[in-house]
Amino acid sequence: MGDDFDYPNRGVRPRGPVLSALSATFPGIRAVQEQVEPYAAWWRAHNRVAARGAEPLWVALGDSMTLGIGAGAPDRGWVGQLSRRFEERGWHHRLVNLAVNGARVEDLLERQLPALADLTADGPAALVTVVAGSNDVVLRRHRRLLVQRFAELLDRLPDGAVVSNLPNPHREARDVDRMLRERAAAGRVVLVDMRREGPRSWWGRLASDRFHPNDAGMATVVERSVDRARLLGR
């Protein structure tokens, strides 16, 4: 991918009325929501430069968690923290972050996977990570298609992609977990096990909206999940 890569890390749906009302009422929620546009713009600019590089490529797919919403800066989310860890341990790379705030699995299928295909037209990425599905389990109408869409997502990912499961009690999240474990056992994906290896408590690790992780919460995700997925053995 050359100089023409320009991927907008912005959602295609307007903010819903419930979230708009909550943002108007609670300053903590409003403060985190105000990160969305500048963080998307930051990654868009970063990605333009990274896409032109020659180092091994890491492509991150996902939603607000991967965009870094809740952290103090776009590059202080789990992706930015892990990228620095890789550099410190000698794995020099370029990172393209395709995450979009509010993304559901269908958005990965429709927007992020085609962008991944464009980025890897001349050769595979060294690393592909996926954190998605949390926005699908919120409403029943989205949960109905979650397992089907997640299966399609896994079918279209390159072998060896690193994929997180969903630490959520809904049946659909448990079905996705079983599917991921089967794919991991077959060597198709590397499972980041947030259900079993995620933090037991998020006390002190949440942003002011009490939903997204803050810098410390993002660091916990890196330490407890990504380290245990043996990513840092690269």
C-alpha positions as CSV (number, residue, x, y, z in Angstrom):
1,M,0.0,0.0,0.0
2,G,1.5,3.3,-1.1
3,D,0.8,7.0,-0.6
4,D,-2.9,6.7,-1.4
5,F,-4.0,4.8,1.8
6,D,-6.5,7.0,3.6
7,Y,-8.7,5.1,6.0
8,P,-11.3,7.1,8.1
9,N,-11.4,5.7,11.6
10,R,-14.9,7.2,12.1
11,G,-18.1,5.4,12.6
12,V,-20.8,5.5,9.9
13,R,-23.7,5.6,12.4
14,P,-24.8,8.7,14.4
15,R,-24.7,8.6,18.1
16,G,-27.8,7.1,19.5
17,P,-30.4,9.0,21.6
18,V,-29.6,7.2,24.8
19,L,-25.9,7.9,24.6
20,S,-26.5,11.5,23.6
21,A,-28.8,11.9,26.7
22,L,-26.2,10.3,29.0
23,S,-23.5,12.5,27.6
24,A,-25.5,15.6,28.2
25,T,-26.3,14.6,31.7
26,F,-23.0,13.1,33.0
27,P,-19.7,15.0,32.5
28,G,-17.6,11.8,32.8
29,I,-19.5,10.2,29.9
30,R,-19.3,13.4,27.9
31,A,-15.5,13.7,28.5
32,V,-14.9,10.2,27.1
33,Q,-17.2,10.7,24.1
34,E,-15.4,13.9,23.3
35,Q,-12.3,11.7,22.6
36,V,-13.9,9.9,19.7
37,E,-13.4,12.5,16.9
38,P,-9.8,13.5,17.8
39,Y,-8.7,10.0,18.4
40,A,-10.1,8.9,15.1
41,A,-8.3,11.8,13.4
42,W,-5.0,10.9,15.1
43,W,-5.1,7.3,14.0
44,R,-6.0,8.4,10.4
45,A,-3.0,10.5,10.2
46,H,-0.8,7.9,11.9
47,N,-2.0,5.2,9.5
48,R,-1.2,7.3,6.4
49,V,2.4,7.3,7.4
50,A,2.6,3.7,8.6
51,A,1.0,2.3,5.4
52,R,4.0,3.7,3.5
53,G,6.6,2.1,5.7
54,A,8.7,-1.0,5.0
55,E,8.9,-2.6,8.4
56,P,6.8,-5.7,9.4
57,L,3.2,-4.8,9.5
58,W,0.8,-5.1,12.4
59,V,-2.9,-4.4,11.6
60,A,-5.3,-3.9,14.5
61,L,-9.0,-4.5,13.9
62,G,-11.7,-3.6,16.4
63,D,-13.9,-1.1,18.2
64,S,-13.4,1.7,20.7
65,M,-11.2,-0.5,22.9
66,T,-8.6,-0.7,20.1
67,L,-9.1,2.9,19.1
68,G,-7.9,3.8,22.7
69,I,-11.1,5.5,23.9
70,G,-10.9,6.0,27.6
71,A,-7.1,6.3,27.7
72,G,-5.4,9.6,28.1
73,A,-4.2,9.8,24.5
74,P,-4.8,7.7,21.4
75,D,-1.5,5.9,21.7
76,R,-1.9,5.1,25.4
77,G,-4.6,2.5,24.7
78,W,-3.7,-1.2,24.7
79,V,-2.5,-1.0,21.1
80,G,-0.1,1.9,21.7
81,Q,1.2,0.4,24.9
82,L,1.8,-3.0,23.3
83,S,3.5,-1.4,20.3
84,R,5.9,0.3,22.6
85,R,6.5,-3.0,24.4
86,F,7.3,-4.6,21.1
87,E,9.8,-1.9,20.2
88,E,11.5,-2.2,23.6
89,R,11.9,-5.9,23.1
90,G,13.4,-5.5,19.7
91,W,10.4,-6.1,17.3
92,H,10.4,-3.0,15.1
93,H,7.2,-2.7,13.1
94,R,4.7,-0.4,11.7
95,L,1.2,-0.3,13.1
96,V,-2.0,0.4,11.2
97,N,-5.0,0.7,13.4
98,L,-8.3,0.2,11.6
99,A,-10.5,0.4,14.7
100,V,-13.7,2.4,14.8
101,N,-15.6,3.6,17.8
102,G,-18.9,1.7,18.1
103,A,-17.9,-0.9,15.5
104,R,-19.9,-4.2,15.4
105,V,-18.6,-7.4,13.8
106,E,-20.5,-6.4,10.6
107,D,-18.4,-3.3,10.4
108,L,-15.2,-5.4,10.5
109,L,-16.6,-7.5,7.6
110,E,-17.7,-4.6,5.5
111,R,-15.0,-2.0,6.1
112,Q,-12.0,-3.2,8.1
113,L,-11.4,-6.5,6.4
114,P,-11.4,-4.9,2.9
115,A,-8.9,-2.3,4.2
116,L,-6.8,-5.2,5.6
117,A,-6.9,-6.8,2.1
118,D,-5.7,-3.5,0.5
119,L,-2.8,-3.2,3.0
120,T,-1.7,-6.8,2.4
121,A,-2.1,-6.9,-1.4
122,D,1.7,-7.2,-1.8
123,G,2.3,-9.5,1.1
124,P,0.8,-10.7,4.4
125,A,0.8,-8.8,7.6
126,A,3.2,-10.0,10.3
127,L,0.5,-9.6,12.9
128,V,-3.3,-9.1,12.8
129,T,-5.2,-8.5,16.1
130,V,-9.0,-8.5,16.6
131,V,-11.0,-7.2,19.5
132,A,-14.6,-7.0,18.6
133,G,-18.1,-8.1,19.5
134,S,-18.8,-6.1,22.6
135,N,-21.1,-3.7,20.8
136,D,-23.0,-6.7,19.3
137,V,-24.1,-8.1,22.7
138,V,-25.7,-4.9,24.0
139,L,-29.0,-5.3,22.1
140,R,-30.9,-8.5,21.4
141,R,-31.4,-7.7,17.7
142,H,-27.6,-7.5,17.2
143,R,-26.9,-10.6,19.3
144,R,-29.1,-12.8,17.0
145,L,-26.5,-12.5,14.2
146,L,-23.3,-12.3,16.3
147,V,-22.3,-16.0,16.1
148,Q,-22.9,-16.2,12.4
149,R,-21.0,-12.9,11.7
150,F,-18.1,-13.9,14.0
151,A,-17.8,-17.2,12.1
152,E,-17.6,-15.3,8.8
153,L,-15.0,-13.0,10.4
154,L,-12.8,-15.9,11.5
155,D,-13.1,-17.6,8.0
156,R,-11.8,-14.4,6.4
157,L,-9.0,-13.7,8.8
158,P,-5.5,-14.9,7.9
159,D,-4.2,-17.9,9.8
160,G,-2.5,-16.9,13.1
161,A,-4.6,-13.8,13.7
162,V,-4.8,-13.0,17.4
163,V,-8.4,-12.7,18.5
164,S,-10.0,-11.9,21.8
165,N,-13.1,-13.6,23.2
166,L,-15.9,-11.7,25.0
167,P,-16.1,-11.6,28.8
168,N,-19.9,-11.4,28.7
169,P,-22.5,-13.8,30.2
170,H,-24.8,-13.8,27.2
171,R,-25.3,-17.2,25.4
172,E,-24.0,-15.7,22.2
173,A,-20.7,-14.6,23.8
174,R,-20.3,-18.1,25.2
175,D,-20.9,-19.6,21.7
176,V,-18.3,-17.3,20.2
177,D,-15.9,-18.4,23.0
178,R,-16.4,-22.1,22.1
179,M,-15.9,-21.3,18.4
180,L,-12.7,-19.5,19.2
181,R,-11.3,-22.3,21.3
182,E,-12.0,-24.8,18.5
183,R,-10.2,-22.6,16.0
184,A,-7.3,-22.0,18.4
185,A,-7.0,-25.8,19.0
186,A,-6.8,-26.3,15.3
187,G,-4.1,-23.7,15.0
188,R,-6.1,-21.2,13.0
189,V,-6.1,-18.3,15.5
190,V,-4.3,-17.3,18.7
191,L,-6.9,-16.8,21.5
192,V,-6.6,-13.9,23.9
193,D,-8.7,-15.3,26.7
194,M,-10.4,-12.4,28.4
195,R,-13.0,-14.7,29.9
196,R,-10.4,-16.6,32.0
197,E,-7.3,-14.4,32.0
198,G,-8.8,-10.9,32.2
199,P,-8.7,-8.8,35.3
200,R,-10.8,-10.0,38.2
201,S,-11.6,-6.4,39.1
202,W,-11.7,-3.2,37.1
203,W,-11.5,-1.0,40.3
204,G,-9.3,2.0,39.5
205,R,-8.9,0.9,35.9
206,L,-11.9,2.5,34.3
207,A,-12.2,5.9,32.6
208,S,-14.7,8.6,33.8
209,D,-17.6,7.0,31.9
210,R,-17.2,3.9,34.1
211,F,-17.2,1.7,31.0
212,H,-14.0,2.1,28.9
213,P,-10.6,1.2,30.5
214,N,-8.3,4.0,31.4
215,D,-4.5,3.9,30.9
216,A,-4.1,1.5,33.8
217,G,-6.9,-0.7,32.6
218,M,-5.4,-0.8,29.1
219,A,-2.1,-1.8,30.7
220,T,-3.9,-4.6,32.5
221,V,-5.2,-5.9,29.2
222,V,-1.7,-6.0,27.8
223,E,-0.2,-7.7,30.9
224,R,-2.8,-10.3,31.6
225,S,-4.1,-11.2,28.2
226,V,-1.6,-10.4,25.4
227,D,1.5,-11.5,27.4
228,R,-0.3,-14.8,28.1
229,A,-1.1,-15.2,24.4
230,R,2.7,-15.3,24.0
231,L,2.7,-12.4,21.6
232,L,5.8,-11.0,23.3
233,G,7.8,-14.0,22.3
234,R,8.0,-12.5,18.8
